[in-house]
Amino acid sequence: MILEDIYYYGNWRPSEQVKSTDPESQKVNQKISDLMEMLKNKLPAVDFEQIEVMFDLLSESTSLHSAAAFTHGYRTGALTMIEVFSSEKE
């Protein structure tokens, strides 16, 4: 699919370029970082590695969801433009 090709294989990757300026996002990321550091210090290495694997999978899942949302948004925008231009002729 062309939109997925643009998202995955093009040089434009919105999920990597967009940085939240919401202070709440920064707080949440700091909490995650602090918790990960605490778990790294408390858990055996093998258990902590499993948490890192889980985070990698979660990141992959989030990326797939972002790609689907991007495609859906792009299609919605295109359909909106079609409707706008089609109604001009009526």
N, C-alpha and C positions, 0 to 999 in steps of 0.2 A: 504494500500500500504506500502510495506516494507520501502521505503525511507522516507515516511512521518512519519512512526512509529519511525524510527531512529531519525529524526529531532525533533518530538514532545515529544516522550516518553523516548528516550534514555538519558543518562547523558551528551551527547555531544550536546550543543546548540550553534552553531556558532554565532548567532546573539547576544548572551549574553556574549560571550567570546572575540569577536573582538572589539578592541578599536582603533578608528582612531588616527593616529599620525599626520594627516594633520592639520597644524595650522589653516587653513580656517575652518575646522570642529569645532575647539575649539572656534573660533570667532563667528560662527553661533550659537552654543549652548549658548554662553554667551549672545548674543543678544536676544535669545528666553527667557532666564532666566530673563534678565532685563525687557523685555516687559511684561512677566507674572507678575513680581513683581509690575510694574507700573499699570497694569490692576487690580490687586488684590486691590491696594490702591484706585483706582478711581471708580471701579464698585461696585454696590450693591452685596452683598454676593451671592444672588440667580443667578445673571447674571454671576458672575465669576465661580460659580459651573458648569454652562452650558459650559463654555470654558474648564474647566477641563474634563468634560464628552467628549467633542469633542476631546481633546488631547488623552484621553484613547482610543477612537474609532480609531483615527489615528494611535496610537501605535499598536493596534490590526491589523489594515489593513496592516501596514508595516511588522508586523510579518508574516502575511499570505503571503505577497508578497515575503518576504525573504525565506520562506519555499518553495514556488514555484520555485524561482530562484535556491535554493540549489538543489532541485530535478532535475531541468532541467540541471544544471551544472554537476551533478553526472551522469545523463544519457548520456549527451554529451561526458563526459570523458570515460564512459564504451563503447559507440559506437565507439569512436576513437580507443580504445584499440582493439576492435574486428576487426576494419578495418586494423590496423597495423599488427596484428597477422595473419589475413586472407591473406593479400597481401604477407606475407613471404612465403606462400606455393605456390604461383603462379610462 
